[in-house]
Amino acid sequence: MENYELEKNFRPNRNPGVVLIKKRTVFLLVSITLFLLVAVALVFYFIPHRSAECSDQPAPVEHTGLPPIPEDEPDIVEPTYPFDGRLPNTFVPEHYSIWMKVYMDQEDESRQFSYDGEINITMKCTTQSTVIKVHYWLLDVDFNSIEIYHMPDMKEVGTKHVSSDDTYHFLVIESEESLNENEIYMVMIRYIGELREYDLYGFYRSQYIYQDETRFIAVTCFQPTGARNAFPCLDEPQLKATFDISITHRPNRKALSCMPVSMTTSDGEWNTTYFSKSVVMSTYHVAFALLDFPSLEKTTDTGIQFRVWAEPDQIHAAEYALNVGVKMLTFFERYFNLPHPIRKMDMVASPTFISGGLENWALIVYQDAYMLYDPDVNTPAKQKSVASIIAHELAHMWYGNIVTMSWWDHLWLNEGFASFLEYVALDEIHPEWKIWDQFLTEDLLIAFNIDSSYSAPSLVRSSGGWTHQLWDMFDTITYDKGAAIIRTFKSFLSDDVIRSGINENYLMTNLFGDVVTDDLWYSLAKADADRKGTDVKAMMDSWVLQPGFPLLTATRTGTHTIKLEQTRFILDSNEEQPSDHPKWNIPLTYTHGGEKHFDSPEEAWFLADRQSETLVIEALSNNEWYILNINQNGYYRVNYDTANWERLAHQLNNGHQIFPTQTRASLIDDALTVSKAGYLDHVYGLQLTEYMAKEFEYVPWKLLLGHLPFTHRMLLRKSEYGLFEKYWRNQISPLYSSLGWNFTHSSLLDYYQRVNAINTACNYGNSDCIDEATRLYAEWMDNPMFNPIRDELKLTVYCTSIKYGGVKEWQFAYDQVTWNGVDQAETVTLELAMGCSRDGWLLQSYLERYHGKNSTLTAIGNIRDKSGIGFTLAWQFAMMQFEELLQKFDDYAYIIVFDFHPWMNTEYDLKQLLEFGARYWDMPGVAAREFYKTINKVKDNIKWMDRNRDGIRTWLSRVTNNTPNSGVKRSI
């Protein structure tokens, strides 16, 4: 192809035919021909083919054009056909009776890891029919065993035909005669199932090793459509019923299910465990388990038996889960004023599980890492993680189990509430964690990041029905935005209204039933009827039925007046804008410098049908700041006029504690986010950080540190970077000095702060931090078999030691990587740190040692990210070796080039990218689309630098003018 293109470009354009010419003309033509032949030869000689051996410089551009602009194509996704597999409204289940005999041991021979099942499904006919449909999948159903009985007289109804519909997982049973409306029938089915291990779904087995012996347990995971993998059923969440379950098993294991054990029988070889009849529940809340684990047990103050189960050598680490679980279950009973309806609770730490945990009713299964916490080994962060997920799953016993969404479109009613209520419980059990402050850094920030794109979905949305579509519903929007929206309406409805609305109205009215979002709005409006009379549905539908969130722009237009405008906030201006322009009913809270009413701020609404709104604050004076969205309770961002940003920055500098912690954090987060998106000059966000040397709270620092990498990248190859480094070294030093490196007896927030302070101080050249990091690394080098460095500090310590060290520090890291005894996580950390060297020849050596290996792309990325010189070397290497990268990694090689874009912000960078595009003009269409996206992002970076660089330079010069710089180890 390349040869043809060159030949085509240089071939003379001739017309065939015979003509008469003179001798002089012949001589001239011959001369021209000889000249052209020589020229063509020279062209072929001096312009190398793309298949030629790589040289020290990238091959010259062969094609003057860029890749063809691809036609817009939808993202390549798994083909999805319209879902038409909902059960017909002809039968409603009332009761299941399930018996299983489970084979798990070698003595079971060919039956090992299988089970026999018999199920009787009692159901009410709601519309006359001759067809019964139930779900089943991956089960061997004995079609000949299926029988239909009229109840309660047990009169048999003939079975005419049985078939399966594999598309929708239906077992289709046709009866000999019509089944009558409002009459009760029972279907009896026998089947065989397999305890699979590979998919962690349905009823499956999990293995672990104890005392060199491989052992097996069996647990269930039914959400969203896994119950049909374990027993035939009507597997939709709104089709609730009661369950009688009995399991026959070997005596070496205990059987658990959702209900307490009612009876156990034994013939010596097999035990049969019978469980009490269950409360009404959805099929995906059903669970059972066969365990040979030990357990720990307590009884709650309200008399509920609470047990935790784990592997024998890990059961000690389940003690915290037991203690915190007992407290939380008791708290939720009191908070909801509704006892947990099942008088026992089991929590199982499974060696393998598809998610962190699953809210099976009274038998919650966790992946063991999410339930186990050993204070002698694990960090406070692990403790919080365990407490959070336990709170989440226990909250589901009410929100999800007692009251369940009617279909997956409304999943946020389950997961949003559970995510919100985990904060309620954690604040009760661990008030010292200041958990509501952390809501901003976790759920709210995560939701904002995902929701600031046009591709974000709405909270209430069509889920389809295919299993993979239902899994897609379990996303950040459902969990984190769902929790944030609940926090929003909590901010304008009082705590009493919320408690009354969700407890007395929502829960009690829909007890053991199913709901849609409008049921929640009705319950809250009813509770608020005698207070504010809020039309909750009208106010809140805009937040759940459309995607995204608003940016509220506030502009001072007079002494007492502020003009408010709203638009959908989008972080990336290159995204193609849809035709719709959503608006929201925005709940406003506000105060100002003359009042400072943060505990009881003023309230108002900016309604969606208004183009703009004028907010009048009569007590506001000319030179006072004002602030909207107190504590960022509303799910939106705010951008102020520049004068107000400056007044807020001045107030922070001269008394930051006037603002609550959440408000300080949200000011920084809003300013730096909207400036990154181009709505505000970046310097106004940076001005807000001038007070940070006085800030000792975790959340403002946490949010700020999430923004620093962007500015860091923008300035990394600029002359201003030295001042930028100096500024942040000064800002972090007080916090770093107050905390140091001693992690003994750290509280959760001190732990978080200490890790952040050390990472930041070392990164920006604090001499004491560098000394301690290099000391620890040297200690490890002296004794490679003992690493004294904490896991959460390894990257910082390794990187700092290599950055300020030399060949021996770098070589030691490389030797550790090449030693087979290092695990994958440690290898990744060491390879990242190896890119921190300041020596160009060492970085070049890093690239050359990894050249041709599967980790070549990793090496390029690790070097690119750490320094200006690293970026330059990595780019040159990628350009010079791109042919080999393309041969080894195929089209993925283009991605490593495009991934340089966050650091590219000059016209020269853009020129290099364009030259790359011209050289590889025939790149595949998928790569070409990414190429043009990358070009646009680099252009945005250039535009951002043109707008912000001068202001940042002037500001940095001012704020670092009197900053001491002695004893500092500088990077290059």
Buried (B, 14 or more C-beta within 10 A) or exposed (E): EEEEEBEEEEEEEEEEEEEEEEEEEEEEEEEEEEEEEEEBEEEBEEEBEBEEEEEEEBBEBBBEEBBEEBEEEEEEEEEEEEBEBEBEEBBBBBBBBBBBBBBBBEEEEEBBBBBBBBBBBBBBBEEEBBBBBBBBBBBEBEBEEBBBBBBEEEEEBEBEEBEBEEEBBBBBBBBEEEBEEEEBBBBBBBBEBBBBBEEBBBBBBBEBEEEEEEBBBBBBBBBBBBBBBBBBBBBBBBBBBBBBBBBBBBEEBBBBBBBBBEEEEEEEEEBBBBBBEBBBBBBBBBBBBBBBBBBBEBEBEEEBBBBBBBBEEBBBBBBBBBBBBBBBBBBBBEBBEBEBBBBBBBBBBBBBBBBBBBBBBBBBBBBBBBBBBBEEEBBBEBBBBBBBBBBBBBBBBBBBBBBBBBBBBBBBBBBBBBBBBBBBBBBBBBEEBBBBBBBBBBBBBBBBBBBBBEEBBBBBBEBBBBBEBBBBBBBBBBBBBBBBBBBBBBBBBBEEBBBBBBBBBBBBBBEBBBBBBEBBBBBBBBBBEEEBEBEBBEBBBBBBEBBBBBBBBBBBEEEBBBBBBBBBBBBBEEEEEEEEEBBBBBBBBBBBBEBBEBEEBBEBBBBBEBEEBEBEBEEBEEEBBBBBBBBBBBBBBBBBBBEBBBBBBBBBBEEBEEBBBBBBBBBBBBBBBBBBBBBBBBBBBBBBBBBBBBBBBBBBBBBBBBBBEBBBBBBBBBEBBBBBBBBBBBBBBBBBEEBEBEBEEBEBBBBBBBBBBBBBBBBBBBBBBBBBBBBBBBEBBEEEEEBEBBEBBBBBBBBBBBBBBEEEBBBBBBEBBEEEEBEEEBBBBBBBBBBBBBBBEBBBBBBEBBBEEEBBBBBBBBBBBBBBBBBBBBBBBBBBBBBBBBEBBEEEBBBBBBBBBBBBBBEEBBEBBBBBBBBBBBBBEBBBBBBBBBBBBBBBBBEBBEBBBEBBBEBBEEBBEEEEEEEBBEBE
